[in-house]
Amino acid sequence: MPHAEYEREPASPDQLLRLFRLRPGVGNKKKLRQIDLAALVGVEPRTLQLWESGERLPGPDNLRGLIGVLLAERLLLPGEEEQEARHLWETVAQAYEERPGTYRRYPSFDERWFRRLLREAAHTSGAKDGLHQETQAGERGEHTSSGVPHPPTNLRPHPTAFIGRDSELAEIKQLLVHTRFVTLTGAGGCGKTRLAQQVGEDMRHQYADGVWLVELATLSDAALLPGLIATTLAQQEQPGHPLLETLVAVLQTRRMLLILDNCEHLVEACASIAEHLHAICPSLALLITSREALNVAGETVWQVAPLTVPIRSLQPVTAAKIREIEAVQLFLARVRLLLPHFELTDQNALVIASICQQLDGLPLALELAAARMNLLSLEQLAERLEDRFHLLTAGRRTALPRHQTLRATLDWSYESLSLQERRLFRRLSVFAGDCILEAMEAICAWPATETDSAGLTIEPGEVLELLAQLVNKSLVLTVSAHGGTGSHTLRYRLLETMKRYGQEQLEERGGKISQESFLLQERHARYYLKLVEQADRQLRSGAREIWLEQLRAEQENLRAALAWSLSSQGELEVGMRIAGVLYWFWLHEGIWSEGRSWLEKLLAGEPHYVESIPLVRAIHGLSILVWVQGERHLAEHLAREAVALARRGGDNTLLASTLRLLVQIELSQGNQRTARELAEESVRLAHEQGDHWNLASSLRVLGTVLQMQGDHTQAEQFYQESLRGFEETGDRWEQTGPLRSLGHLAWMREEYELATRFYTRSIALCQGMRGTWFLTRSLEGLARVVCAQGDFTRAVTLLATAEKQRTALGEVVPPTARANYDDTISFLHTSLSSQAFEEAWHLGSSMSREQSIAYALGSDSGTFSKRPLR
């Protein structure tokens, strides 16, 4: 039966691919299956499925292979082969360049390449003997039975599918084409070997003399390296000529890809040979895998990262959200080798995400974990990962010994380090998350005089070079951190698995290491105490955002320092001093419950008779967090205790601060006279200390008292003074307080345009904040103004989005604002129909924080903070 008439109208790549595959070949009515075509092209069946579904496009290398197979299988129309091949190529190229994010041009169709391919196909037999013979012919470098020449290779078919890394594959192949010398580096178990083999498989047709893998893991004598390469390439030593000379003579004329796998233990020998071959063999490409770069001329280093893992989020984890994540895909694929019917569901998605996160996306660790799924449930597996080095020991018997257990893989890396490198590596496990170089130098290095043991000494000046070696050997990752304030800092971290291993090395060394471990944790806590004390004054200035960014970056380390202070080995006062500063950070970041938990634990362990500034600050911080969460009675008890202790301690700056919350509490109870006395005392103390920020805060509180007593003129004067004070200190965020108060006064005087300008300026200043408690109050104030102007629908929307932000934070409406809030809600209910109210409320409730700000400010959000207010 003749071929179907070729469709002349434009078609998409996926339509063309299906059209060609489903054509019966000449002399064969049977249509080609996806799995068979994938095998002939040399890709996974899943890849071909994605091409035919339109989800992905074949790259130039794969498209050449695909066209070669279509030609060999006689699936292109006789006499129109070049026209059809060109049409397919140009359709793919156009679709590729139309995709968003594309920055490389797809190469043009190569007529000379195709005509050469056409001539080769014409001189070969059209008979087809099956896929098994195809594979065998390819390994020998012969023509396949279908007529497509397969370059020779010793790459063996892998028993499992290759998962993910599409962009990495594409970029590494591009680098090989342009530089001919690429080294893949990365931590043990991150998948360097598997990635290199896949690159070799994908690029086979580009190297006429083949792709050859030289496995070095079992080679211990560097002198034998040339011999192993020669044996792999079936080359014999020539009498009177060094073996390397013979290799060079052969390889100078070969178009070949040579993969040297696992070079880290022979790095000097590999570097020498690789550099020599690259320099004098113009058609030879080198792909190296090693835990450290060879560091020679011509080498391009590619850091192989672990697979992507699900991000940690407060949002519910669902199957749909994590299905396409690489670590999840690998874990599922390997579990299905044992449990073919295992499925990812919404019910198990959270546990699977946790397993992938705990294992850092390391392919070896994920495969070893999946191998335990015939014995453990997902929940048991996740729980037992705390003891991962005993759990993850079920590697394939045919794998290298160091790939059969997770511990063996890390032992291989650790034992290759010098004594000083080992010392720094295990000490880095004291950090939670990442850290900066200065922190390493301060915490991990100390002279022998501190330990009376030269065996534990690292001098601060040694740290940089030791760190460089650990980074080069892929044991420490470099993290480039761009802060929201424009700062740029290099940070370093251990993967969680590496960190656990380093902690084990600390614990396994008996008495001496106990001293080392104790010193590390103490130095770690004191370093971060010093950091937060530096941040203390800066958090109440124009530098607040810079220091908040630093504290955000160090959150995990700060938590570790607090946890140590609560341990039997720790010092409670260190934690108290840290938390006494951090309450301000927790307040503005909107992480109130965490801050409250730390403070409660610390105060529960502090003897009641201790009257110290750290104790007062901790109690005061807890009272603030409890107050904003709406627990008035506990807040009052803590606030009165903080004031009493501050009075006895004689620290007037601290007393001025503690008095401000007590003023708010007295006002909420209707004790205006007492509130005024306390507010005036706070102003006087702050003024005496010359603390402009403290004074600005106290003036605003006094203004609030006067406003509630009906003295609006004096209240406005204090609000304006407070605003100027915060402007002088450069604290943009605290300016929102007096601005809200001024807006409230203008609203009370029915000066709605002025009130709107105060509130919108306050909202604009909230744009950089993480926490939302200032924002909710400004949104509610603006809603009252909008309501007074008759725009009831907009008022409801503003109140709804404020309610959403406040509920997420765990905040309540302040007692002094409760009456106004309830009156506004009640009025809007009576002013709108039930349906109109619900629709407006739903709109506000659906807004994100950023959307609520944009809605409140309208299109002119960038200019609100610059307008004059009078």
Secondary structure, 3 states (H helix, E strand, C coil): CCCCCCCCCCCCHHHHHHHHHHCCCCCCCCCCCHHHHHHHHCCCHHHHHHHHHCCCCCCHHHHHHHHHHHHHCCCCCCCCHHHHHHHHHHHHHHHHHHCCCCCCCCCCCCHHHHHHHHHHHHCCCCCCCCHHHHHHHHHHCCECCCCCECCCECCCCCCCCCCCCHHHHHHHHHHHHHHCEEEEECCCCCCHHHHHHHHHHHCHHHCCCCEEEEECCCCCCHHHHHHHHHHHCCCCCCCCCCHHHHHHHHHCCCCEEEEEECCHHHHHHHHHHHHHHHHHCCCEEEEEEECCCCCCCCCEEEECCCCCCCCCCCCCCCHHHHCCCHHHHHHHHHHHHHCCCCCCCCCCHHHHHHHHHHCCCCHHHHHHHHCCCCCCCHHHHHHHHHHHHHHCCCCCCCCCHHHCCHHHHHHHHHHCCCHHHHHHHHHHHHCCCEECHHHHHHHHCECHHHCCCHHHCECHHHHHHHHHHHHHCCCCEEEEEECCCCCEEEEEECCHHHHHHHHHHHHCCHHHHHHHHHHHHHHHHHHHHHHHHHHHHHCCCCCHHHHHHHHHHCHHHHHHHHHHHHCCCCCHHHHHHHHHHHHHHHHHHCCHHHHHHHHHHHHHCCCCCCCCHHHHHHHHHHHHHHHHCCCHHHHHHHHHHHHHHHHHHCCHHHHHHHHHHHHHHHHHCCCHHHHHHHHHHHHHHHHHHCCHHHHHHHHHHHHHHHHHCCCHHHHHHHHHHHHHHHHHHCCCCCCHHHHHHHHHHHHHCCCHHHHHHHHHHHHHHHHHCCCCHHHHHHHHHHHHHHHHCCCHHHHHHHHHHHHHHHHHHCCCCCHHHHHHHHHHHHHHHHHCCHHHHHHHHHHHHCCCHHHHHHHHHHHHHHHHHHCCCC
